[in-house]
């Protein structure tokens, strides 16, 4: 399916306004291991990492998706 420039621009704008990006570095060869772990649970790598981080933070899915208040220290 071909996407128009306007459609791609709209998606880019939405992502920019609604998400932060984090670059992680892992030892050479571990990317394949991480992808295999995600595939084993039927998830994409990003979804798996978000789930693991959310669980570690002790947040519900709704809490995780909601932007934290400036007064709560980011949790």
C-alpha positions as CSV (number, residue, x, y, z in Angstrom):
1,X,0.0,0.0,0.0
2,X,1.4,3.4,-1.0
3,X,1.3,6.2,1.5
4,X,0.9,9.8,0.4
5,X,3.4,12.5,1.6
6,X,0.5,14.1,3.5
7,X,-0.3,10.9,5.3
8,X,3.3,10.3,6.2
9,X,3.6,13.9,7.4
10,X,0.5,13.5,9.6
11,X,1.9,10.3,11.2
12,X,5.3,11.9,11.8
13,X,3.5,14.9,13.5
14,X,1.4,12.5,15.7
15,X,4.4,10.5,16.7
16,X,6.4,13.7,17.5
17,X,3.6,15.1,19.6
18,X,2.7,11.9,21.5
19,X,5.9,9.9,22.0
20,X,9.4,10.2,23.3
21,X,12.2,8.2,21.8
22,X,15.0,6.4,23.6
23,X,18.0,4.8,22.0
24,X,19.4,1.8,23.8
25,X,22.7,0.1,23.1
26,X,23.1,-3.6,23.7
27,X,26.2,-5.8,23.3
28,X,26.8,-7.0,19.7
29,X,24.7,-10.0,18.9
30,X,22.1,-9.3,21.6
31,X,19.7,-7.6,19.2
32,X,18.9,-11.0,17.7
33,X,18.3,-12.5,21.2
34,X,15.9,-9.6,22.1
35,X,14.0,-10.0,18.9
36,X,13.7,-13.7,19.6
37,X,12.3,-13.0,23.1
38,X,9.8,-10.6,21.7
39,X,8.7,-13.0,18.9
40,X,8.3,-15.8,21.5
41,X,5.7,-13.8,23.2
42,X,4.1,-12.6,20.0
43,X,5.2,-9.0,20.5
44,X,7.3,-6.5,18.7
45,X,10.5,-5.4,20.5
46,X,9.1,-2.0,21.3
47,X,5.9,-3.5,22.8
48,X,7.9,-6.0,24.8
49,X,10.2,-3.3,26.2
50,X,7.3,-1.0,27.0
51,X,5.5,-3.9,28.8
52,X,8.7,-4.8,30.8
53,X,9.3,-1.1,31.8
54,X,5.6,-0.6,32.7
55,X,5.7,-3.8,34.9
56,X,8.9,-2.7,36.6
57,X,7.4,0.7,37.3
58,X,4.3,-1.0,38.8
59,X,2.0,0.9,36.5
60,X,-1.2,-0.2,34.8
61,X,-1.4,0.1,31.0
62,X,-3.6,3.2,31.4
63,X,-1.1,4.8,33.8
64,X,1.8,4.0,31.5
65,X,0.1,5.7,28.6
66,X,-0.8,8.8,30.5
67,X,1.8,11.6,30.7
68,X,3.1,11.9,34.3
69,X,2.3,15.0,36.3
70,X,5.3,17.3,36.9
71,X,4.6,16.9,40.7
72,X,4.8,13.1,40.8
73,X,8.5,12.7,39.9
74,X,7.8,11.0,36.6
75,X,6.1,7.9,38.0
